[in-house]
């Protein structure tokens, strides 16, 4: 299914969450994002060459989540910058315990992605 045409990041974010409906997919994203943050920190302290591993760590876990778990196409392919921002927003909302309301909004807008019937 082709992704919708979205005009702003605020429109995009519920769609982004709908593409991460399976909690296992989100968990793989959290691992990748944590590794990216850790690698960025290590690159600043130890060796800048560690920056080269960031895309492998981040996208590696995320794409396993999409292709193996969720069986969908990563939003990165259509909305690369918004997808990157969405990943960090999802991560920090999760870490701060505020993701639930955003997932509910995404479920309301994209019920099929969450296996809900309309």
ChimeraX attribute file (.defattr): number of C-alpha atoms within 10 A of each C-alpha:
attribute: neighborCount
match mode: 1-to-1
recipient: residues
	/A:1	5
	/A:2	6
	/A:3	14
	/A:4	9
	/A:5	10
	/A:6	12
	/A:7	8
	/A:8	9
	/A:9	16
	/A:10	11
	/A:11	11
	/A:12	19
	/A:13	23
	/A:14	21
	/A:15	24
	/A:16	23
	/A:17	24
	/A:18	22
	/A:19	23
	/A:20	28
	/A:21	21
	/A:22	17
	/A:23	12
	/A:24	14
	/A:25	22
	/A:26	24
	/A:27	17
	/A:28	21
	/A:29	27
	/A:30	22
	/A:31	15
	/A:32	24
	/A:33	25
	/A:34	16
	/A:35	19
	/A:36	21
	/A:37	14
	/A:38	14
	/A:39	22
	/A:40	20
	/A:41	15
	/A:42	15
	/A:43	17
	/A:44	13
	/A:45	9
	/A:46	11
	/A:47	12
	/A:48	13
	/A:49	13
	/A:50	16
	/A:51	16
	/A:52	12
	/A:53	14
	/A:54	20
	/A:55	14
	/A:56	14
	/A:57	18
	/A:58	22
	/A:59	19
	/A:60	14
	/A:61	21
	/A:62	25
	/A:63	21
	/A:64	16
	/A:65	23
	/A:66	22
	/A:67	13
	/A:68	11
	/A:69	17
	/A:70	20
	/A:71	13
	/A:72	15
	/A:73	15
	/A:74	22
	/A:75	20
	/A:76	16
	/A:77	10
	/A:78	14
	/A:79	17
	/A:80	12
	/A:81	13
	/A:82	18
	/A:83	19
	/A:84	16
	/A:85	13
	/A:86	23
	/A:87	24
	/A:88	17
	/A:89	14
	/A:90	24
	/A:91	21
	/A:92	15
	/A:93	15
	/A:94	15
	/A:95	11
	/A:96	9
	/A:97	10
	/A:98	12
	/A:99	16
	/A:100	11
	/A:101	11
	/A:102	15
	/A:103	21
	/A:104	15
	/A:105	16
	/A:106	22
	/A:107	20
	/A:108	15
	/A:109	13
	/A:110	20
	/A:111	16
	/A:112	13
	/A:113	19
	/A:114	17
	/A:115	11
	/A:116	10
	/A:117	8
	/A:118	7
